[in-house]
């Protein structure tokens, strides 16, 4: 019987903010992840030994809640999407600037 373990599911955040207004008075607050949930490994992918990478775009409101998650790239396609969307929807960030967007890359890698 083949067994596989999750080597890591990590998030590398690539931040993108709306273009700042021409005012140097108030700097944009730093975005900080304060709560995260690891994506669950889909049973079928684990059983078949499938690894992958999913990049998703998150929309974060002023209270730090994730209000929208859209998968922008997935290799392989549609294998890990649901798991990533469910997990990222539960992430929380520090309160601060309204309506910001961030890309998060989740890597699923099997060690045999």
C-alpha positions as CSV (number, residue, x, y, z in Angstrom):
1,X,0.0,0.0,0.0
2,X,1.4,3.4,-1.0
3,X,1.4,6.1,1.6
4,X,2.0,9.8,1.0
5,X,2.4,12.7,3.3
6,X,1.9,16.4,2.9
7,X,5.4,17.9,2.7
8,X,4.0,21.5,3.0
9,X,1.2,23.7,2.2
10,X,2.6,27.2,2.3
11,X,1.4,30.6,1.4
12,X,3.7,33.2,-0.2
13,X,1.9,36.5,-0.3
14,X,2.3,38.9,-3.2
15,X,0.7,42.1,-2.2
16,X,-1.1,44.4,-4.6
17,X,-2.8,47.6,-3.5
18,X,-4.9,50.1,-5.4
19,X,-2.9,53.0,-6.8
20,X,-2.3,55.4,-3.9
21,X,-3.7,58.9,-4.0
22,X,-1.2,61.7,-4.4
23,X,-1.0,62.3,-0.7
24,X,2.1,61.5,1.4
25,X,0.2,62.3,4.7
26,X,-1.0,58.8,5.4
27,X,1.0,55.8,4.4
28,X,-0.8,52.6,3.5
29,X,-1.1,50.2,6.4
30,X,1.0,47.0,6.3
31,X,-1.0,43.9,5.5
32,X,-0.5,41.1,8.0
33,X,-2.0,37.6,8.0
34,X,-3.3,37.0,11.6
35,X,-5.2,33.7,11.1
36,X,-4.9,31.0,8.5
37,X,-6.4,27.6,7.8
38,X,-4.3,25.0,5.9
39,X,-6.1,23.6,2.8
40,X,-7.2,20.0,3.1
41,X,-5.6,17.6,0.7
42,X,-8.3,16.2,-1.6
43,X,-8.6,12.4,-1.0
44,X,-8.5,11.6,-4.7
45,X,-5.3,13.6,-5.2
46,X,-3.7,12.0,-2.1
47,X,-4.7,8.5,-3.3
48,X,-3.3,9.1,-6.8
49,X,-0.2,10.8,-5.6
50,X,-0.9,14.1,-7.3
51,X,1.0,17.3,-6.3
52,X,0.2,20.8,-7.4
53,X,0.3,24.5,-7.1
54,X,-2.7,26.9,-6.9
55,X,-2.5,30.7,-7.1
56,X,-5.6,32.5,-5.9
57,X,-6.5,36.2,-5.7
58,X,-8.1,37.3,-2.4
59,X,-10.1,40.4,-1.8
60,X,-9.8,41.6,1.8
61,X,-12.2,44.2,3.4
62,X,-11.3,46.9,5.8
63,X,-11.9,44.6,8.8
64,X,-9.4,42.1,7.5
65,X,-12.0,39.5,6.3
66,X,-11.5,37.7,3.0
67,X,-14.6,38.5,1.0
68,X,-13.8,36.8,-2.3
69,X,-11.4,34.1,-3.5
70,X,-10.7,33.5,-7.2
71,X,-8.3,30.8,-8.5
72,X,-6.1,32.5,-11.2
73,X,-3.8,29.6,-11.9
74,X,-3.8,25.9,-10.9
75,X,-1.5,23.1,-11.9
76,X,-3.1,20.6,-12.4
77,X,-6.4,22.3,-13.1
78,X,-9.4,21.8,-10.8
79,X,-7.8,19.3,-8.5
80,X,-7.0,21.5,-5.5
81,X,-9.2,24.5,-6.3
82,X,-12.1,23.8,-3.9
83,X,-9.8,23.0,-1.0
84,X,-7.8,26.2,-1.5
85,X,-11.0,28.4,-1.9
86,X,-12.5,26.9,1.3
87,X,-9.3,27.4,3.3
88,X,-8.5,30.9,2.1
89,X,-12.0,32.1,2.7
90,X,-11.3,31.5,6.4
91,X,-8.1,33.5,6.5
92,X,-8.1,36.8,8.4
93,X,-5.8,39.8,8.1
94,X,-5.2,42.8,10.3
95,X,-7.7,45.7,10.0
96,X,-6.6,48.6,7.9
97,X,-7.0,49.9,4.3
98,X,-10.3,49.1,2.6
99,X,-10.7,46.8,-0.4
100,X,-7.3,45.5,-1.0
101,X,-6.2,42.6,-3.0
102,X,-3.5,40.0,-2.5
103,X,-2.3,36.9,-4.4
104,X,-1.5,33.8,-2.5
105,X,0.3,30.8,-3.8
106,X,-0.4,27.4,-2.2
107,X,1.9,24.6,-2.9
108,X,0.9,20.9,-2.4
109,X,3.9,18.6,-2.6
110,X,3.9,14.9,-1.8
111,X,6.9,13.2,-0.3
112,X,6.8,9.4,-1.0
